[in-house]
């Protein structure tokens, strides 16, 4: 129902605050590194949709009494992600979430509903929010050791599962850990389950970061539905880029059908975590996927890996030092960043060096420095 209201009016002081915030965001965006959000996007074509109340309440495949929705576009987004994750044709389900954490919560919720007495196994490199979700859901859980590269310790998984063989395991697999980008190998996990003759289990894949990387690289590690995942969570604002946090969760339809409940009030199936859901986020993802295409997504991944994954060779460092003027490591680092398309202010380079060297409490690289004078040298 539309009601005539006075045009919005903001006090000058409040408008000034907004203007200052916008200027700050413009400035900070140029130097925002260290958090996986792709910021090279333009969604101005979708601005007219902000004039409407859009609510994707309910199951995107089940209809709703609320006509102001974007379910049709949401289903197309989900179909694209189903293709990226090699979901079984006609046997998958999903919805657009508020981000990776909600997707993980859904996967763990579905797993616990299927295996109420199950134990969740996750490595110490798992995102901090997972332990919180498990507490909220009162799911029994065991943290496993991690390998140095960030993958779960598969020997620890095997031994722990052997001890608890009578309880269905819920395996929380990381597909791109927060700090190391490590991917737990689903083929190895499935082999361990087979070796222990465990037939009742659930595997959720947290692909918040790498779920939009692995479909576009050659020879990715086993990580998706074809490799044994029962549900997968992927962020939309990381590699695709979005002004709003968003994501996608996908699951096997046969599992979702077992927990679905009809809600007469909204005329929809209750299959999602949230009731009311953003109808704008699916539009963002749909627009981004349609304007980029699969080749555009692959190009983003290629450029990102080229920028972030390329190591600086000693020969490149020496070549600059031979030119003269680059014996200062701070200046040289700033130049190497600029060569890779990243402009970093000099004070930030210095601050980063100090943080690495001294650490928060003297535990940085300085702790590895050898004390050259031997005992007695300074005596007397």
Order of alpha helices (4+ residues) and beta strands (2+ residues): alpha-alpha-beta-alpha-beta-alpha-beta-alpha-beta-alpha-beta-beta-beta-alpha-beta-beta-alpha-alpha-alpha-alpha
